[in-house]
Amino acid sequence: MKAQKISLLVTLMFLALAPQGFSYVPESNEKPVNVVVDFYPNYAGHLLGVSEIGYQSNYADIYQNSIKPKDLEYLRENPELLQWEPGDEGPLTSVFISFPGYINPDTKEALAEYLHDLNSAIAQKSFDLFYKKYNQAIVNLDSWCGFSLNSYIYEYEEEIQKISQILMNNFDNFKYWVWPKESRHMKILANSMNYQLKKLDLIKKWEEKTGIDFKAPSYQIILSAGMANGPTGKALGYEKGWCYYGENPDKLIQRICQDAGRRLLVNVCCNKYNEYDPLLCYQVYEALNKYMTEMILAEVGRKTQAGDALDRQDDLYRIFDSIMIMNPEIKANDLYAIALQNFSKADAFAGQ
């Protein structure tokens, strides 16, 4: 019955996203947003979901038997190792979730090779060969979230060996039992969303609105099935994000639009760190991203859903509105700079 509910949900999503009437769809976007279904992020999400690391859902009930009992017991007894709430990641999240999620070892042989490289680096207490082998991926990550290793990672040699074994032990169960069913649902949604995203051409709209280039040839969103009730999105790199596929499709497009904007606007924020409190810079950056997301969505006929409005910061929105009224064509750099200056004065005044 639960599996039927999941299937019904995907069918409803497909109908909600189905093209209505005849509307122009460009043959191609210069910098497309693509929704994809990759294997490893889903495998990692599956282990997190069934182990209920940080969240609980009926996904764990459906697929509990897909993980060997002793492996499941270990993961549930050691959730802090792979914790991945924003701002609260575990010491091994980077090497088992984020980085392999980015490079996507999608066969048993590819995963075994990655895990061998990881365990060799830990045993030798040096990541030099690892960095050399995965250099391009690490360089790509440096433009956004980076490939971070805690200085104390070598203290987790036993835990890394154990989780590596768990990944190999349960690979076949996921590949042959879970993956065919879940990937089928996600591919239906991905196809319909890609049709919509092609019409919206969000990267082009962000570039036109901000005057800033998106620094990648495309933006890729990976759908994942095991993240119900957990974090609904995670950045894997500048050009790659990871989202739960069971979200409302309109909300998912809103999230994609907002996350793309974060990437374009990030340097606008960072360039002001030497002049203002970085926390204040970040507050204005987040508010501007939400403000411009709402503006872009409204222009393409996709207003924020009632009851699901982006968190508004009314003081900042009033500042943005007043600046835009005076100069409707202002670009993001100038809008951010003027708003930050005005808001910092108001913030200082309020603190007196």
PyMOL commands that set and color helices and strands:
alter all, ss='L'
color gray80, all
select helices_A, chain A and resi 2-17+39-51+58-66+69-77+79-81+93-103+108-124+128-133+135-142+153-169+171-200+202-210+249-270+278-299+314-326+332-350
alter helices_A, ss='H'
color red, helices_A
select strands_A, chain A and resi 33-36+84-85+88-89+219-224+233-237+240-244
alter strands_A, ss='S'
color yellow, strands_A
deselect
rebuild
show_as cartoon
